[in-house]
Amino acid sequence: MERDWPEGRGIFHNKDKTILVWVNEEDQLRIISMEKGGDVLGVFKRLAKGIQAVGDSVQAESGKGFMLDEKYGYVHSCPTNLGTGMRASVHIDLPGWTAQGVDKLKARCEELALQPRGTRGESGGQTGHNYDISNKHRIGYS
């Protein structure tokens, strides 16, 4: 972490690019499972299997597991990911909410403990009617 690219960093993925392991980006480790379509359970099962495989590999190589605090949950370098560290999101087309205005969408998401973002990432903005909707709460949820 905190090094100039590419020293000590990398992204590893399967042939289909449906499971990715990103090493030393914002967090020390980011494990991503994704695919187009609506198979949320399949994506989650793949993620769980990937987390287990990485955890087992780290344990075998170093004799240590993921850092877990009893009070705060899993420890990350990014404070917004303290706790579960899991951000589950879907990219979805919401033309009706776009017509009503982004402020109304944000208000509705707040009621549901969700966070709307543009599909270009945290600060990249939104493209058309497409939004990235994710769980808002991560801190302390493990």
N, C-alpha and C positions, 0 to 999 in steps of 0.2 A: 504494500500500500504506500501511497504518497511518493511513488517513484515515477520517473519519466517513462512513458510508453516506449517500448514494449517490455522493458525489464520487469520480470516477476509477475507478469499479467498474461491472461489468455482467456479464450472462450473455446469450449469444447462442446461438440454436439453430435447427435446421431446422424445417420445418413439423411433421414427425413426432416431434420431440424425441428423435431417436436419436443426434444428434451435438450436443454442447454445448461452448462455449468460455466459460470462466469467467475473467474478468479481475480481478486484484487482490483475490482472496479470501485464503486462507491462503498460497498460492503466488502468484507474479506471474501465472501462467497455468496453468489446468487445462483439459485437453482430455479430454472424456468421450465415449465411444461406448457405447451400451447399447440393449438391446431384450429383451423377454420371449421365452422359448423357448430353444432349444438351439443356435442358429447362432453358435457361438463364433468360427469362422473369419470369418463375415460381419461380426461386430462388430469383430474385429481389423483386417480389411481397411479398414473404414470409419474406424477410428481412425488407421491408417497414412496414409490419404488425407487425413484432416483435419489431422494433424500436418504433413504435407508442404505443404498449402495454407496453413496459418498461418505456417509457417517461410518459405515463398516470399513471402508478403505482408509479413512483418516485414523480410526481406532487401530487398525492393523499396522499402519505405518508408524504412528507416533505414540500409541498407547493412551491417547487422550480422545475425549468426545467433544461435542459442541459445548460451548460455554453456556451454562444455565444458572441463573440466579434464582433462588427460591421466591424472592419478592417481585423482581422485575421481569423474569422470564429469560428468554434467550438474549444474549448480549451481542450487539452489533456496533459497528463504528458509526452508523447513521442513527441518531437518537430517535427519529420517527419510526424506526423499525424495531426498537427495543420491545421485547415481549414476544409475541408470536413471530414477528418479522414477516408474516405471510400477508402478502397483498394479492388478493384474488380479484381479477378484473375480467370484464367482457367488453369487447368493442361492439357497439350496437348503434344502429341507425334510428334516430329519434326525431323525425321531421315534425311531429306534433309539438314536442317540447321546444324545439328550435323556434317554431312559429310563435309560441307563447313567450319566449324570451329565456335567456340563460339564467337570469335571476330566479325565475319560477322553477326551473329545473334544479338549481342549487338548493332552493328552499325545500323542495320535495325530497331530494336526496338527503338533506339534513334530517328530515323526519324519519328516514329509514336507516340512519347511520351509514350512509353511503357518501362517496366522494366522486363528483364528476370531473373529468379532465378531458382535454383535447386528445385526439389519438396520436399526437406527435410528442407525447410525453409530458412531464411535469410542467415545463415552461414553453413547450413547442406550439401550443395553440391547438385549435380545433379545425377539422376539415369538414366543411359542409354540415350535414346532419349527424355525423358520426361522433360518438363520445366513448370514452373509456370510463366505465363505471366500476368502482371498487369499494371494498370495505373501508370505512373511515378509521375505525379503531384497531390499532395494533399494539399500542403501548400497554404492557402488563397483561396481555391476553396470551396465555400459553397453554 
